[in-house]
Amino acid sequence: MQDNLSRKDVTVIGGGLAGMAASIHLARAGLQVLCVDASSEDNALVGESLDWSAPDLLRILGLPMERLIAEEIATYKRHLILSLGDGSTQEYVPSEWLGNSPWNVELRTLHVDRARLRVALREIVLSHGVVILSDKALDVERDGKTIIALTTLSGQRIDSRWFVDASGFAASLLSRVFKLPVCEYGPGKVAIWNYFDVPDSIEGTTLHTDRNKPSYMEWVWEIPIHPNTISVGYVSPGAAVKEKRQQGKTVDDIYREQLSRIPRFEPLLQAAKESLPLVTSFRCRVHGKVSGPNWLIVGEAASMVDPMTSNGVTAALRHAAEASHLIARHFRRGRLPVLARASYNWRVQELAKFFNSGIEKIIYDWPIRNRIGIVTAGDVYTIPAWSINALYSRIRPSGLLSTGLFSLFLASLRASAWVLDWLCRNFPGSETSLEGSTS
């Protein structure tokens, strides 16, 4: 084992989705990679509903859509359905123009079983000769902004030329070490979820919420991760869950109470085997300055994107690919050029800001949603979000100029949302409760 832990070209901190993706890309570039993975084998993984850019990123890693479906790692997702408390629904489907030239976007995407996806990716990582060390990264030795070595819980000192921090939302190792600036969005939230057996499922994600006008929206997801298994989760501001806990309710009580309000889930709750739901807390955020002379931060350690956006997996895979490309390109130089660092920082920040600020202003918070109606608000958010993902996948900004132009475009969209929010707050008027067709 000691030989395997001798000085590597790159040390990847974290064996989650972003960490494994980075390990694969780096190994394919001919670099010797060590992945330090502290995660345990559990199923407490979120991010099961993917956006329309994720399948191509998984295909590049060696997991094409056809294989994921055949091995029951994933199911098809053809649309998104908004189900309201009064029984009405609204379907959101990618526009046909996205499937035409020059975009040529696959109009299907996937729901994934994150536990099975992790196993499949780990097999690919090992097949590329990556060494996986089961240990926890605790701290780094550094010379100014340059990292010299990594220290672990077991007392290992790992010397490496380059480092990738994919330690995840909770650890965020390098952001803590370097005290990086952070921008947060919305209140802290809690997600509570479990899995149910069903006779059959539909090829789409369903979001359940109430048409009534809460000041901040809560919602329930329904995601078919297998033909006969659905993931059902409840997302709420942490303060609301804390208040219920102070009333003596358990997490299971809160979960069942929310699902029992939706007729679809009543028989599932009655037939379900006794099992405690999974729970996690998070607050959407993005760090600044997520790269240094010989290190980059990827995945949720760099930015936490709200799960309603379905963009978390895409963001993690994009970070991993772009960070790995930068390391391979500048490996012999031994450090990242200042402009390359600035471009990477800009892309990570601006995309996270776009998705998080958009979902907060247009969907979660009350002014725009209550003024134009939740159905129209869904259109106002999803159309730009899908278009931006398709645009980014095609132009692939990398240099400072292309990154800057793309970021300015994103900033203009964010500014539009801020203006609309301000107008709806300060000039209230009659609202339209349901625009567009419903079924």
ZASE-621898 format. One record per residue (C-alpha): residue number from 1; x, y, z. Coordinates in pm, 1 decimal. Layout:
<rs>
> NUM	X	Y	Z
...
</rs>
This chain:
<rs>
> 1	0.0	0.0	0.0
> 2	281.1	240.7	75.6
> 3	403.5	210.6	-284.2
> 4	53.5	296.1	-403.7
> 5	57.9	607.2	-184.8
> 6	393.1	733.2	-312.1
> 7	386.5	1078.4	-464.6
> 8	105.2	1107.1	-719.8
> 9	50.4	1363.0	-991.5
> 10	-291.0	1461.8	-856.2
> 11	-472.3	1399.2	-529.4
> 12	-852.7	1415.3	-547.6
> 13	-1019.3	1483.8	-212.6
> 14	-1356.9	1309.3	-206.1
> 15	-1500.3	1005.6	-381.1
> 16	-1845.2	1134.6	-460.7
> 17	-1979.8	1210.8	-806.9
> 18	-1749.6	1507.3	-875.7
> 19	-1445.8	1335.1	-725.7
> 20	-1487.9	1017.6	-928.8
> 21	-1555.0	1212.8	-1248.6
> 22	-1239.2	1419.1	-1194.5
> 23	-1039.0	1103.0	-1122.4
> 24	-1152.2	945.6	-1449.9
> 25	-1073.1	1254.0	-1659.1
> 26	-730.6	1297.2	-1499.2
> 27	-637.2	930.2	-1539.5
> 28	-739.8	940.7	-1905.0
> 29	-503.2	1236.8	-1946.6
> 30	-219.0	1006.5	-1842.3
> 31	-178.1	1134.0	-1485.4
> 32	-125.9	923.6	-1171.9
> 33	-426.0	986.4	-947.4
> 34	-497.4	919.5	-580.6
> 35	-855.8	960.3	-459.0
> 36	-901.0	1007.2	-83.1
> 37	-1255.5	893.3	-6.1
> 38	-1405.8	927.4	341.4
> 39	-1764.5	850.7	241.8
> 40	-1943.8	544.7	375.0
> 41	-2155.2	309.1	169.6
> 42	-2506.4	444.4	220.3
> 43	-2803.9	552.7	14.0
> 44	-2834.5	907.6	150.4
> 45	-2761.1	1059.7	-188.2
> 46	-2975.6	1327.0	-350.8
> 47	-2979.2	1449.4	-710.4
> 48	-3185.7	1175.2	-873.4
> 49	-3364.4	1390.3	-1132.1
> 50	-3118.8	1512.4	-1395.9
> 51	-3142.9	1805.2	-1633.8
> 52	-3106.9	1766.0	-2008.4
> 53	-2730.6	1830.6	-2014.1
> 54	-2630.5	1554.0	-1771.8
> 55	-2660.9	1243.4	-1996.8
> 56	-2391.3	1361.8	-2237.6
> 57	-2155.7	1431.2	-1946.7
> 58	-2217.4	1079.2	-1813.0
> 59	-2164.2	932.3	-2159.2
> 60	-1818.1	1091.0	-2173.9
> 61	-1733.6	910.7	-1848.8
> 62	-1828.6	577.0	-2003.0
> 63	-2194.2	558.3	-1899.0
> 64	-2412.3	617.0	-2206.7
> 65	-2785.3	648.9	-2160.4
> 66	-2851.9	307.0	-2311.5
> 67	-2624.5	132.1	-2061.9
> 68	-2774.1	319.6	-1767.0
> 69	-3123.5	214.6	-1873.0
> 70	-3027.2	-146.7	-1952.0
> 71	-2853.5	-194.9	-1615.7
> 72	-3143.6	-28.7	-1428.9
> 73	-2919.8	247.0	-1299.3
> 74	-3158.3	501.4	-1452.4
> 75	-3502.3	555.9	-1602.1
> 76	-3602.7	796.1	-1877.9
> 77	-3721.2	1145.2	-1789.1
> 78	-3910.4	1304.0	-2075.9
> 79	-4080.8	1590.3	-1896.6
> 80	-4146.3	1772.5	-1571.6
> 81	-4496.6	1786.1	-1424.7
> 82	-4617.0	2046.2	-1177.3
> 83	-4904.9	1903.0	-971.8
> 84	-5107.8	2153.6	-771.4
> 85	-5315.8	2095.2	-462.5
> 86	-5645.8	2153.7	-645.3
> 87	-5579.5	1859.4	-877.3
> 88	-5464.3	2060.0	-1180.5
> 89	-5131.6	1987.8	-1349.4
> 90	-4894.1	2157.8	-1587.9
> 91	-4641.5	1975.4	-1805.1
> 92	-4304.8	2126.0	-1898.0
> 93	-4132.7	1967.4	-2197.9
> 94	-3810.8	2087.0	-2368.0
> 95	-3890.4	2284.7	-2681.7
> 96	-3841.2	2096.4	-3008.0
> 97	-3594.0	2358.1	-3135.9
> 98	-3342.7	2233.2	-2878.3
> 99	-3333.6	1901.5	-3061.2
> 100	-3262.8	2064.4	-3397.3
> 101	-2937.0	2193.7	-3544.8
> 102	-2717.1	2354.3	-3421.2
> 103	-2814.5	2249.2	-3065.8
> 104	-2901.6	1882.7	-3130.0
> 105	-2995.2	1832.5	-2764.2
> 106	-3127.1	1490.2	-2664.3
> 107	-3483.6	1571.4	-2555.1
> 108	-3485.1	1285.8	-2308.5
> 109	-3290.7	1289.4	-1988.1
> 110	-3273.0	1057.6	-1689.7
> 111	-3363.2	983.8	-1333.0
> 112	-3082.4	792.6	-1163.9
> 113	-3041.8	561.0	-869.1
> 114	-2751.5	746.9	-708.2
> 115	-2631.6	443.0	-512.2
> 116	-2609.5	227.7	-827.6
> 117	-2455.3	514.2	-1023.4
> 118	-2186.2	543.8	-757.1
> 119	-2100.8	173.4	-790.8
> 120	-2079.3	197.2	-1171.3
> 121	-1855.0	504.3	-1157.5
> 122	-1630.1	346.1	-895.7
> 123	-1572.5	47.3	-1125.3
> 124	-1467.1	283.6	-1405.1
> 125	-1237.7	474.9	-1167.1
> 126	-1061.0	155.6	-1061.1
> 127	-1034.3	33.5	-1420.7
> 128	-832.4	346.6	-1500.3
> 129	-571.5	266.9	-1236.8
> 130	-680.2	530.2	-984.9
> 131	-576.2	444.0	-628.7
> 132	-857.1	491.0	-376.0
> 133	-757.1	555.5	-15.0
> 134	-1035.5	509.3	242.6
> 135	-949.9	795.0	476.1
> 136	-1064.3	1144.6	566.2
> 137	-876.1	1455.7	456.4
> 138	-827.8	1680.6	757.5
> 139	-596.2	1964.7	659.0
> 140	-333.3	2079.6	412.2
> 141	21.1	2203.2	439.8
> 142	67.2	2512.9	230.5
> 143	308.7	2778.7	122.5
> 144	91.7	3084.7	80.5
> 145	-178.9	2983.3	-166.7
> 146	13.3	2677.5	-290.1
> 147	-70.2	2339.6	-134.5
> 148	230.0	2125.2	-45.6
> 149	68.2	1818.9	108.6
> 150	-253.1	1676.0	249.4
> 151	-290.1	1526.8	597.8
> 152	-553.4	1266.7	682.6
> 153	-737.5	1136.2	985.5
> 154	-520.5	823.5	998.8
> 155	-203.6	1033.1	1006.3
> 156	-107.6	994.6	640.6
> 157	84.0	1279.8	476.3
> 158	9.5	1285.8	104.5
> 159	248.4	1476.4	-117.4
> 160	121.2	1574.3	-460.9
> 161	181.4	1828.0	-736.6
> 162	-187.6	1908.8	-786.0
> 163	-503.2	1883.1	-574.6
> 164	-873.9	1871.3	-654.2
> 165	-1118.8	1934.8	-369.3
> 166	-1437.4	1734.9	-423.8
> 167	-1501.0	1694.7	-50.3
> 168	-1868.7	1791.0	-76.0
> 169	-2104.7	2040.9	81.4
> 170	-2047.5	1947.4	445.5
> 171	-1667.0	1926.3	441.0
> 172	-1572.0	2192.5	183.9
> 173	-1210.6	2149.4	294.5
> 174	-1025.6	2409.0	89.7
> 175	-1292.6	2675.8	123.8
> 176	-1244.9	2648.7	502.2
> 177	-865.3	2636.2	485.9
> 178	-842.3	2944.1	263.4
> 179	-1149.0	3115.8	413.9
> 180	-1301.4	3173.1	72.4
> 181	-1583.1	3424.8	24.2
> 182	-1930.3	3276.8	-4.3
> 183	-2265.0	3396.1	-140.4
> 184	-2575.2	3224.0	0.2
> 185	-2925.8	3202.3	-144.4
> 186	-3252.5	3160.4	39.6
> 187	-3300.6	3011.4	385.3
> 188	-3150.0	2686.6	506.3
> 189	-3365.5	2398.5	386.6
> 190	-3435.3	2042.0	494.8
> 191	-3504.6	1751.3	259.1
> 192	-3677.7	1438.4	391.9
> 193	-3726.7	1144.1	156.9
> 194	-3793.4	774.0	121.9
> 195	-3859.1	508.9	-143.1
> 196	-4184.0	331.2	-233.2
> 197	-4271.7	30.6	-445.7
> 198	-4531.9	106.0	-712.4
> 199	-4699.5	-106.2	-984.8
> 200	-4562.4	125.5	-1252.6
> 201	-4427.0	478.3	-1289.4
> 202	-4427.4	752.0	-1550.4
> 203	-4129.5	879.2	-1747.6
> 204	-4107.9	1215.3	-1577.2
> 205	-4041.1	1402.5	-1255.3
> 206	-4345.2	1534.3	-1069.3
> 207	-4329.8	1829.8	-831.7
> 208	-4623.9	1860.0	-592.5
> 209	-4703.6	2193.4	-431.0
> 210	-4999.9	2403.4	-320.1
> 211	-5158.0	2677.6	-528.1
> 212	-5230.1	2869.4	-207.3
> 213	-4999.7	3161.7	-149.1
> 214	-4736.2	3071.6	110.8
> 215	-4468.4	3335.2	163.2
> 216	-4205.2	3072.3	85.0
> 217	-4285.7	2761.7	-114.6
> 218	-4255.7	2405.0	13.8
> 219	-4272.3	2112.7	-227.5
> 220	-4272.2	1735.5	-265.3
> 221	-4080.6	1553.2	-536.7
> 222	-4177.4	1224.4	-702.5
> 223	-3896.9	1063.9	-904.5
> 224	-3911.3	715.0	-1061.6
> 225	-3559.3	575.2	-1017.8
> 226	-3668.4	224.9	-1127.3
> 227	-3974.2	111.7	-1324.8
> 228	-4137.7	4.1	-996.9
> 229	-3965.0	228.9	-742.7
> 230	-4017.9	597.0	-677.7
> 231	-3826.6	840.6	-462.4
> 232	-4056.5	1079.5	-274.8
> 233	-3913.5	1374.8	-86.8
> 234	-4035.6	1679.1	102.6
> 235	-3837.0	2006.2	94.3
> 236	-3907.5	2280.7	346.6
> 237	-3732.8	2577.8	506.5
> 238	-3534.7	2453.1	803.5
> 239	-3712.3	2693.9	1038.7
> 240	-4049.4	2532.6	958.9
> 241	-3913.8	2183.9	1029.6
> 242	-3748.5	2305.4	1351.5
> 243	-4079.3	2449.8	1471.9
> 244	-4254.9	2117.4	1413.7
> 245	-3977.4	1930.1	1591.4
> 246	-4018.9	2162.5	1891.5
> 247	-4386.2	2062.5	1895.8
> 248	-4271.2	1704.3	1958.4
> 249	-4309.8	1568.4	1604.8
> 250	-4053.4	1322.3	1474.9
> 251	-3900.0	1347.0	1127.9
> 252	-4120.5	1055.4	1023.5
> 253	-4428.3	1236.6	1161.2
> 254	-4345.6	1546.0	957.2
> 255	-4281.2	1342.8	643.6
> 256	-4604.2	1142.5	667.5
> 257	-4805.1	1451.9	751.7
> 258	-4692.5	1625.1	433.2
> 259	-4739.1	1324.1	206.0
> 260	-5082.8	1242.9	348.8
> 261	-5208.8	1574.4	209.0
> 262	-5154.4	1440.6	-143.3
> 263	-5413.9	1172.8	-232.6
> 264	-5165.7	992.9	-460.3
> 265	-4948.6	897.2	-162.9
> 266	-5211.8	784.3	89.0
> 267	-5221.7	418.1	-27.1
> 268	-4841.9	413.2	-61.0
> 269	-4798.9	525.7	299.0
> 270	-5041.5	260.7	420.8
> 271	-4873.9	-19.5	223.8
> 272	-4514.4	89.0	284.3
> 273	-4282.2	-114.4	501.6
> 274	-4171.0	50.7	822.0
> 275	-3853.5	243.2	744.7
> 276	-3732.7	577.7	870.9
> 277	-3697.6	842.0	601.1
> 278	-3361.6	987.4	506.2
> 279	-3294.7	1350.0	593.2
> 280	-3038.9	1614.8	504.5
> 281	-3009.4	1989.1	552.1
> 282	-2848.5	2237.2	315.8
> 283	-2827.9	2600.5	217.3
> 284	-2765.1	2693.4	-143.5
> 285	-2439.6	2880.2	-190.8
> 286	-2143.9	2942.0	-416.2
> 287	-1786.4	3012.0	-311.3
> 288	-1558.9	3265.9	-474.1
> 289	-1196.8	3208.2	-576.3
> 290	-1242.7	2832.0	-613.1
> 291	-899.2	2774.5	-764.7
> 292	-540.9	2845.3	-665.6
> 293	-191.3	2794.2	-803.6
> 294	-209.5	2411.6	-789.0
> 295	-564.3	2334.6	-677.4
> 296	-927.1	2360.1	-785.7
> 297	-1257.0	2302.3	-606.9
> 298	-1536.0	2108.1	-779.0
> 299	-1890.1	1988.5	-707.6
> 300	-2082.4	2090.0	-397.8
> 301	-1760.4	2196.3	-226.2
> 302	-1757.4	2480.4	-482.5
> 303	-2130.4	2545.4	-519.7
> 304	-2452.5	2398.1	-384.9
> 305	-2729.7	2431.6	-643.4
> 306	-3090.5	2397.4	-530.5
> 307	-3231.0	2048.8	-600.2
> 308	-3541.2	2193.9	-766.9
> 309	-3317.4	2311.4	-1052.1
> 310	-3205.8	1951.8	-1128.9
> 311	-2868.8	2110.9	-1207.1
> 312	-2655.1	1972.5	-923.3
> 313	-2529.3	1664.2	-1109.1
> 314	-2459.8	1865.9	-1424.2
> 315	-2266.3	2125.0	-1224.8
> 316	-2056.1	1857.7	-1051.6
> 317	-1970.9	1682.4	-1378.3
> 318	-1889.9	2009.4	-1555.3
> 319	-1663.9	2126.2	-1273.9
> 320	-1480.9	1793.6	-1279.3
> 321	-1428.3	1799.0	-1655.9
> 322	-1312.3	2161.2	-1669.2
> 323	-1084.3	2135.9	-1365.5
> 324	-924.9	1817.6	-1499.9
> 325	-867.6	1978.1	-1840.0
> 326	-691.4	2274.4	-1677.4
> 327	-464.0	2048.5	-1471.8
> 328	-374.2	1832.5	-1772.6
> 329	-306.8	2138.8	-1985.5
> 330	-82.0	2310.4	-1730.6
> 331	58.1	2004.0	-1553.8
> 332	419.1	2047.3	-1659.1
> 333	411.0	2413.8	-1573.5
> 334	317.4	2317.5	-1218.6
> 335	69.0	2599.6	-1159.8
> 336	-238.9	2751.7	-1313.9
> 337	-199.8	3082.0	-1499.0
> 338	-386.2	3368.8	-1338.0
> 339	-623.7	3411.9	-1633.4
> 340	-710.8	3040.4	-1637.5
> 341	-792.6	3056.3	-1267.4
> 342	-1002.6	3368.9	-1313.7
> 343	-1200.5	3210.0	-1599.7
> 344	-1274.3	2892.4	-1401.8
> 345	-1378.6	3092.3	-1095.4
> 346	-1607.7	3307.3	-1306.9
> 347	-1781.6	3012.2	-1474.9
> 348	-1845.1	2825.4	-1149.1
> 349	-1979.2	3133.6	-974.5
> 350	-2195.3	3274.9	-1252.1
> 351	-2372.9	2950.1	-1336.7
> 352	-2449.8	2879.3	-970.3
> 353	-2568.0	3236.0	-919.4
> 354	-2794.6	3210.6	-1224.9
> 355	-2966.4	2888.8	-1119.1
> 356	-2991.4	2972.1	-748.1
> 357	-3104.8	3332.7	-781.5
> 358	-3354.3	3239.5	-1053.7
> 359	-3523.0	2962.2	-855.8
> 360	-3529.9	3176.6	-541.1
> 361	-3671.1	3491.0	-702.6
> 362	-3915.1	3335.2	-946.4
> 363	-4033.9	3015.6	-775.4
> 364	-3957.5	2997.7	-403.5
> 365	-4024.8	3354.3	-290.0
> 366	-4374.9	3500.4	-308.7
> 367	-4376.0	3828.6	-510.7
> 368	-4332.6	3699.7	-868.0
> 369	-4496.5	3361.7	-804.8
> 370	-4808.8	3508.5	-646.1
> 371	-4836.1	3792.9	-896.2
> 372	-4813.1	3599.8	-1223.7
> 373	-4925.4	3259.6	-1095.0
> 374	-4715.5	2953.3	-1024.9
> 375	-4774.2	2799.8	-1368.8
> 376	-4644.5	3104.2	-1554.8
> 377	-4363.8	3138.6	-1301.9
> 378	-4261.6	2784.7	-1394.8
> 379	-4241.2	2887.6	-1761.0
> 380	-4045.3	3201.7	-1676.4
> 381	-3785.0	2994.0	-1493.2
> 382	-3761.3	2670.5	-1694.8
> 383	-3735.3	2816.6	-2046.3
> 384	-3421.0	3026.3	-1973.4
> 385	-3273.6	2752.2	-1754.3
> 386	-3303.1	2484.7	-2025.2
> 387	-3179.6	2727.6	-2289.0
> 388	-2874.7	2831.2	-2085.0
> 389	-2776.8	2467.6	-2028.2
> 390	-2804.1	2396.1	-2399.7
> 391	-2608.9	2712.1	-2487.5
> 392	-2330.2	2634.6	-2240.7
> 393	-2299.1	2278.0	-2369.1
> 394	-2251.6	2403.2	-2725.7
> 395	-2024.1	2705.7	-2688.4
> 396	-1822.3	2560.8	-2395.8
> 397	-1669.1	2890.6	-2278.6
> 398	-1312.5	2843.3	-2159.8
> 399	-1105.6	3156.5	-2216.4
> 400	-1147.0	3483.5	-2032.5
> 401	-1326.5	3656.1	-2321.7
> 402	-1585.1	3385.1	-2390.7
> 403	-1637.6	3329.2	-2018.4
> 404	-1679.0	3701.8	-1961.3
> 405	-1934.9	3743.6	-2239.6
> 406	-2132.2	3441.8	-2122.4
> 407	-2120.9	3563.8	-1761.7
> 408	-2245.6	3908.1	-1861.1
> 409	-2536.9	3742.9	-2038.5
> 410	-2618.7	3544.5	-1723.3
> 411	-2588.0	3861.2	-1514.8
> 412	-2839.7	4036.9	-1741.7
> 413	-3089.4	3754.2	-1688.1
> 414	-3038.6	3773.2	-1311.3
> 415	-3088.4	4148.1	-1323.7
> 416	-3416.1	4099.2	-1509.7
> 417	-3538.5	3867.3	-1234.1
> 418	-3440.0	4122.3	-969.5
> 419	-3628.4	4398.9	-1154.1
> 420	-3938.0	4181.1	-1192.4
> 421	-3921.3	4091.2	-824.1
> 422	-3893.4	4458.3	-726.1
> 423	-4190.5	4554.2	-944.5
> 424	-4406.7	4275.1	-802.4
> 425	-4317.2	4372.7	-445.4
> 426	-4378.1	4742.5	-488.7
> 427	-4663.9	4752.4	-737.0
> 428	-4905.0	4476.4	-634.6
> 429	-5199.2	4414.7	-862.0
> 430	-5444.0	4152.4	-969.9
> 431	-5280.4	3818.4	-1033.1
> 432	-5359.9	3548.5	-1280.7
> 433	-5403.7	3223.2	-1095.5
> 434	-5351.7	2983.3	-1382.2
> 435	-5203.7	3069.9	-1720.4
> 436	-5156.9	2831.4	-2005.3
> 437	-5326.1	2496.8	-2048.7
> 438	-5372.6	2255.5	-1762.0
> 439	-5496.1	1901.5	-1746.4
</rs>
